[in-house]
Amino acid sequence: MSFASYCKDESSVIKGLKPHCQKAELEALIRLNGEIVIRNGKLMINFSSTNSHVASCFMKLSKDLYGATTTLVTKEIERFDKKQVYEVTIESLADDIVKDMDLFNDSSKNHALYESKECCQKSYLRGAFMARGSVNDPAKSDYHLEIATRSNDEAIYIQHLMNLYDLNAKLSKRRNDLIIYIKEVSKIADFLRIIGISQMVFKFEEIQIQREFKNDLNRKVNSEIANEIKTLSAAKAQLLNIQYLEYNYPLEKMDPKILLIMKVRKDNPEASFKELLDILNNYYGEKITKSGLNHRFIKIKEMVEELKTQKKRGYEE
């Protein structure tokens, strides 16, 4: 089951909501994922969800608030994989719900009322998320939470409610839907906290911390590997220079300090600068700095380049 499904599961079983908060939640569910239909001359409201807990929540809210009679039908759809769809139909008192929530109008008369109460703001956002919301698994690299709707008024209203909490919610269009989305990881955690799903907030933050720790560890390992490759590459170049000098330069005329560096590098072909310094200091009593060691390797390189230049001139003459 996806992370978003777990979030909806917890959202659907929040207890202790006051009637006006229940109404805000139910209206969001209907407006974002409900449909008003007429069958045999009778007005009804259909609602569907792939989450059984959300479907049960919808049925309970309809009954608790309006005493409505509902029926539940389970269907199986096949797309990329088989999914269960739970279709709930409000068969009685749908007229009262439609009138009370002003459902024939895109802009609800209740929006201002919900906005005036913080508890209702949160309930409306929770209902909207259960109806058509999704959130990416925090273990993945792309942090993203969104709510989809086909109503321009609803999109603007939901974005407004989100941004009352400084969530930096933005709008975009995807095919026939308007998408209200959040990309910042801290803001996504704040949204989950706002709609009251504390267990999933803990889970979200725990997974996020684990992922960041793993990424930091990978960066450290990659950095160490890069440094190791750099060290080996430099050592290889130094060894080639040393070999060239041994074959082309009279060693008896060479500076003893350069000879010592050549010997230590040949004896320790994979050692880092720090390791070479430790060997020189501890085994040869050569008190030398990193800068001094680097200078001697530069001197070796210059000697090689000078010899190669002299040979080239000799060939040309």
Secondary structure, 3 states (H helix, E strand, C coil): CCHHHHHHHHHCCCCCCCHHHHHHHHHHHHHHHEEEEEECCEEEEEEEECCHHHHHHHHHHHHHHHCCCEEEEEEEEECCCEEEEEEEEECCCHHHHHHHHCCCCCCCCCHHHHHCCHHHHHHHHHHHHHHHEEECCCCCCCCCEEEEECCHHHHHHHHHHHHCCCCCCEEEEECCEEEEEECCHHHHHHHHHHCCCHHHHHHHHHHHHHHHHHHHHHHHHHHHHHHHHHHHHHHHHHHHHHHHHHHHCCHHHCCHHHHHHHHHHHHCCCCCHHHHHHHHHHHCCCCCCHHHHHHHHHHHHHHHHHHHHHHHHHHHC
